[in-house]
Amino acid sequence: MGVSVVARSPEETYALGVRLGALAAPGTVVLLIGDLGAGKTLFARGVGEGLGVQTRVQSPTFVIVQAHTGGRLPLWHADLYRLGDESEVEQLGLDELMEGDGLTLFEWADRFPEIFPSDHLEIRFEEVEDHRVLHLRSTGPAHRPLEEGLGR
């Protein structure tokens, strides 16, 4: 299934992230897929605002995983771009984060698709001329309300 949402500006990409943060439930796993500069980190920043986290959400490229707390749910923001293979992913203990009571958000999730639970929300960022299209697809019942809520 899935839905597509057009974001005509960076502000609209950010606002969609805010909506996701507001709608998210404990145990939410979100996969962000898109080219460099497609808006993944901007979207993640919006998710942080929607959750009410107390720290600024930035690209976690060099630290791999950043924890943001103090909001309605904790936000675990991971960037898989610099990881070499699945053994490095296992060493980080990402499976424990995904089983927790927060929202886990992965940039460059397409690098290791096999590590994610079968029920998650995938968001593909596509740049089209002067705007972005975000393609949302839930893969199970726990994440379907997010797909539906963001697709409105």
ABEGO torsion letter per residue (X at the ends): XEBBBBBABAAAAAAAAAAAAAABBBGBBBBBBEBBGAGAAAAAAAAAAAAGBABBBBBAAAAGBBBBBGBABBBBBBBAAABABAAAAAAAGAAAAAABABBBBBBGAAABAAABBABBBBBBBBBBEABBBBBBBBABAAAAAAAAAAAX
